[in-house]
Amino acid sequence: MHPIRHPASTPGALRTIGVLACSLLVCGVAAGAAYRYKDSSGQWVYTDRPPPPGQESQSVALGRGGGPALKMTVEPRSTDSGVALVAINQCQCVVEFAVKASTPAGEKLGRGTVAPRSEQVLLDLAAAAEPTEIRYEFGYVVGEPGAQHHPSRPYRAPFALAQRFEVTQAPPDAVTHVGPSSRSAVDIAMPVGTAIHAAREGVVINVAARHFKTGLSLQNMDEANFVQILHDDGTYAIYAHLQLDTVRVKIGQRVARGEYIANSGNTGFSTGPHLHFVVLRNIGLRSESVPVTFAGPGGVGTTPRSGQALTAY
């Protein structure tokens, strides 16, 4: 086999691009400790620094994440003819991959839709006469390409029945929801620790549960706890900014509409306690958010709007 060399000028050897809005597929944090205490309004505050002197607090031990991160990557493998770039999909869902390889012979592109929990060759690169250098980068998008959003009824508001919370951002407002993958997202303000319930039935395909950092620093983009649920029509919902260590569901578990799945929080790229709820579909190597309606009195759908008080029915 002719070796694949990743020069020092290629950061990290591999670079994943365009994975998911808000980089929500990144799970796990470094091992260590965190602290939590209640602020003047009674809200829990999580921090990696000791609280102010005299402030009663609790220590929270951290692990390496809420379980092993799903492996969705592209790896080189030796073949009889040279080297193959193989997509590995550990998700219990379809994932679409694309890879670009730069070789002395030129640039080659590969693309494929990989079935759940399987592998697939994206590019077969013939061997050269001498050891050669191959650089490659890849991207992937969760979900069957071209999935159509067809819920059988309006979504259930994602909290306990009869509770009522304010929608702080929804279409057409686009304060922070400016890209295709978040344009139809809905932000709902609620206290940290509020029970979050599944808005629609489906299969849990990814979770993050052990993050605690928050704020508007870009380094917090990958620090949101979340639950990702695949629906029967191929779309999927993300419930984000969840509270540390409160996710109650596991990857592969089928959840019912209204099932208690986690607690709301204020983790990741966030200005305050809220739930970020979005439904997405793969439109061909690109995630696009889709508009949703929530069930109102009598099950009639209501379109969320900023400033609206949303009630769960």
N, C-alpha and C positions, 0 to 999 in steps of 0.2 A: 504494500500500500504506500502511495506517496503521501507524505505527511501534509496535514493542513496546518499552516502556521498563522497565528494571530499576532501581528506585530504589536509592539508596545503602543504604537500610535492609535490602535483601535481600542477605545476604552472598554474594559471589561470583556473583551473578546466578542461578546454577543451584545446586541442592542435590540431590545424589544420595542416596537413602535406601535402607536395607535391601539393600545390594548382595550381600554375602557375609559369612559368619561370619569374624571376625578381619580384615575389610577386605582379604582376600587378593588382590583384583583390582587393587590399586594397585601399579604397577610403576615402577621407576626411582628414582634418587636424584640429588641435585645433584652436578654435576661437582666434583672435588676430589681429595684424597688420603687414604689411610688407612694405618695401620701394623699390622703383625702381628708377634707374638713368642710364644714358648712360655713358659707359666707353669711353676711348680715341679713340676707333675704331668705336664708334657710336652704339654699341650693348647695348640692355637693360640688366641691371643687377638687379636681384631680391634678397633681403636679409631681414633677420629679425632684422638686426642691423642698426642703423642710419648710413648714408653714411659719408664719410670723410668731415671735416669742409670745407665749401665753395662750396661743390658739390650740384648743384641744383638737387632736387629729388622730387618725388611724393609719397604720402602715399597711400597704397592699403589696403582697409579693407578686412578681410578674414572672411568667414562664417565657417560652419561646414562641408563643402565639396560641391561637385557639385550635390547635391541631396542625398537622402537616399541611403546608400550602399545596394547592393543586399544581401539578406539573403540566404546563402547557408551553412547550418549547420546541425548538428545532435543533437536532444534533447531527453531527457527521458520523457516518458508518462506512466501513470498508466494504467493497463489493468486488466481484471478479473483474469488473472493468475499471474500477477506480474508487470513487467516493460517491456516496449518496447522502443527500441532506434529507433527514427523516423528521416529519412532524410527529410529536408525541402529545396525545390528548388524554389526560386522566379525568377530564370532566365527564359527568354523567349527562352530557348534552353534546350536540353537534358543535364543532368549532371550525371556522374557516381560517386557513392560514395562507400567507404569502411570504415568499423568500426571494431575496435578490443576492446573487453570488457574483463577485468580481474575480475573474481569473485572468492569467496572461492571454488566454484566447478570447477574452471579451466578457461582457456582462450577460448573465442568464437569469431568467425569471421563472419562478415556479409558484403554483397556486393550487390549493386543493381543499375540499370539504371533508373533514375527518370525522368519522363516526364516533359516538361516545366510547370512551375507554379503549382507544385503539391507536394504531400507528399507521403512517402512510408516507411513502416516498414522494417528495415534492420535486426533487431535482436529482438526476443521475449524471454525475460529472465524470467523463472519461479520464483515465490516467494519462499523464504526460510522460515524456521520455526521461525527464529529470524531476527531482522533487520540486514541487511548485507551491506557490503561496495562494491561498484562497481566502478571501474575506467575504463574510456574508452577514446580512441582517434580515430580521423577519418581523412580521406583525401577525396578530390574530384578532378575530372578533367572535364572540360567543353567539351561538344561535344559527339556525338554518338560514342561508341566504334567501331573501325574499319572503320571509315569514310575514303573514298578514295578521293584523290585530283584530280578533273576533271574539271578544268576551261575550258570554251568554247573557249577561246582565250587568248593570252598573257595578263598579267596584264598591266594596264596603269601606267606609272611612277606617283607616288603619289604627284604631284605638278602641277602647271598651265601649259597648253600647250605651247610648244616652250621654256619653261625654261630649264636650263641646270645646273646640280649640280654634284659634284664629289662623287663617291662611295668611302667611306673610309674603309669599311670592308665588304667583301662578301666571300662566299666559293670559294676556299678551305682555305683561310686565317682564322685563329681562334685566334686572339689576345685576345678578350674578349668573343667571341662566341664559347665556348668550350663544352657545354653540348648538349644533344639531342634536347632540347627545343629552342636552339638559334643557333645551328650549321649552319642552312640555312638562318639565318637572314641577312638583308642588312642594313648597316648604310650609310646615305647620309648626307654629310655636307651641311648646309644651314644656312643663317642668322636667328636669332630669329625673329619671326613674319611672316615668309614665309607661304603663304596659302598652306594648305595640302588638297589634293583631294582624294576621294576614288579610290583605284586602281581596285576595283571590286564591283559590286552591292551586297547588302545583308541587313541584319537586325542588327541594333545596339543592342548589348546585355549588354554592360557595358561601363561606362565612369568614368574618374576621371578628375576634371577640376580645383581644387583649391590649388594645391601644388605649391610651389615656390622654395624650397631648391634644391641645386645641389652640386655635388662633389663626391669624391671617398670614403667617409666614408660609412661604411656598413649600418649606420642608414638611409642613403638616398635611400636604395634599394626600399622602399615602398613610395617614394615621387615623382614618375614620373606620370605626367598627361598622359592619354591615351584614345583612342577610340578602342573598340573591336567590330568587325563586323562579324557576322555569314554568311557564304556563303551557297548557296543552296545545295552544295554537302556535307555539314556537317563540312567542315573545317572553320577556322575563322582567320581573320587578326587582328593584333595589331599594332596600330600606336602610338608610345611612345615618351616620353620626350617633350610633347607638352607645349606650353606657358600657363601660368596661365590665367584662366578665358576666354579662347578663343574657347572652344568646342561649336560648332554650332548645334549639333545633340542631340537627346534624346533617351533614352532606349526605344526600341520598334519601333523606326522609321525605315522605309525602305529607304535606300539611293541608288541612282543610281551611276553607274560607272562615275567617274569624278566629283561627287558632292563635293562642298567645305565643309569640315567637321571640320576644326580647323586650328590653326596656329602652326608652328613648334616652338620649344623652347629648353630649356637646363635644364629640371627638372629631379630630381632623380639621379641615379647613372650614372653620365655622366662627360666626360672630356671637353666637349665643345658643342656648338650648333649643333644639328644634329637631324635627324629623324631615329628612329629605326623601321624598318618595318619587320614583320615576319608573315608567315602563318603557322598555326599549325593544327594538327589533334590528336584526342585521339586514341592511339593504345592499349588501355586497361589499364586504371588507370595510364597512363603516356602520357604526351604531347610530341609530336615529331614535330619539324619544317620540312617543306618540301621545296624543291628547287622551285624557281619561275623564270619565264622569263618575261621581260617587252617588250611591243610593240615598235618596231623600225619603220623605214620608210616602208610604205606600210602595216603595221600591222604585219610584220615578227618579230618573237620573238628574243630577244637578252638576253643572260645570263649575269647578272651583275658580274663585277670583280673589285677588289680593284684597285683604281687609275683611273678607267674609268669615263669619263664624260657622265652622263646619261641625255638624253633629253626626254621630254614628248611629245608623238605624239597622 
